[in-house]
Every structure is written in structure tokens, then in C-alpha cells.
Amino acid sequence: MRIRAATAAELDVLRDIERAAGECFRDLGMAEIADDEPFPVDVLAGYQRTGRAWVTADGADRPVAYLITDPVDGNVHVEQVSVHPDHARRGLGRALLEHVAERAAAGGVPALTLTTFAEVPWNAPYYLRCGFRVVDEARWTPGLRAIREREAAHGLDRWPRVVMRRDL
């Protein structure tokens, strides 16, 4: 497995990875999350063109996991990380996070941030093990507050959500 930049030809594959990874939410009674469509190809293309989309590729150089980021208030915000369930529990998500953290730190970025479900085992509890901490609402930056407002408008607040940060 190796981490590399996503290519334009792989954007539909990224959508397939996210759909497959989302299926596990059904077992938690979160079918709406499983049914939520990934970003459209044109949106993913923006991430890819600007160098903010990475994949973990298998031995045949096919993506099996991906991560996309946004710049938010001087930090690198992890917008999405998905691992195909056929390749889960092998450290691929953590490796992608480490890759992005190393790149961000080398560029002088102070932190990684993300928003996630508080009680889903492979969400907030996982990110805590990856060095993130929950950020109290009083400490949210304007950009993080705007992200949370968009998530709430999209209906994600039906389940508890948290903002997390990993200092670099």
C-alpha cells in the first residue's frame, strides 16, 4: 500500500469507497448517513486539482482509501476520510492522517481539525487514539463554526457531533 495524490480518473472510485464505507452506519441505526451521497465528481475534482486529495493505493495501484482537506482558519481541516470496508482495520486511515499531518507540519500549519460523530466507534473515539482532542464550542474558530452550521442544516445534528483538533 502506498499513499499518493488522487488522480482525476479516480474520482468515481473515491465516491464508491465512501459509499461502501458508509454502509456500516446502517448497523448503528444511521441509515440516513449510509444513504447520504458523496461529494459530486466536480467537487472532488476541485480537491484533486488543488492538491488536497490523497489516496492509499493497493498493490495494483487502485485506491482503497482516501482523504480530502480544506484550509480552515490557518489549519488543515480533514473534510473526509474513507476506507473501503474490504481494507478496514489495517491502519490505512491513520496512515492518511499521518501523511497529511507531516505535510501540514512541514508547511508550518499549526493543527489538523475535523468534525465527526461523537459516539460512533470509528469516529471520535478513533480520532482520540490518533492524537485529536475535542474542542469546546467556546474555542471554535469562525470557520469551524460555519462548518458545524452547515452540518446542522444538513441534518447531521440528529446524532451528537464534535469538533476535534490535533496540534502539530
Number of C-alpha atoms within 10 A of each C-alpha: 14 14 18 16 16 25 15 15 8 17 21 14 16 26 19 17 22 24 20 16 20 23 16 16 15 13 9 9 10 15 14 13 16 19 13 11 13 18 15 11 16 11 11 21 20 13 19 19 13 9 14 21 25 25 28 23 19 14 9 7 13 14 25 23 26 28 24 22 21 18 15 17 12 14 22 25 22 20 16 17 21 24 27 20 16 11 14 14 11 10 11 24 23 16 15 24 20 13 15 22 20 14 13 17 16 11 9 12 17 17 17 24 25 24 22 22 17 18 13 15 10 13 15 23 16 15 20 14 10 15 12 20 18 17 17 10 11 7 10 14 14 11 15 20 15 12 17 20 14 12 15 14 10 10 12 17 14 9 13 11 19 19 23 23 22 20 14 15
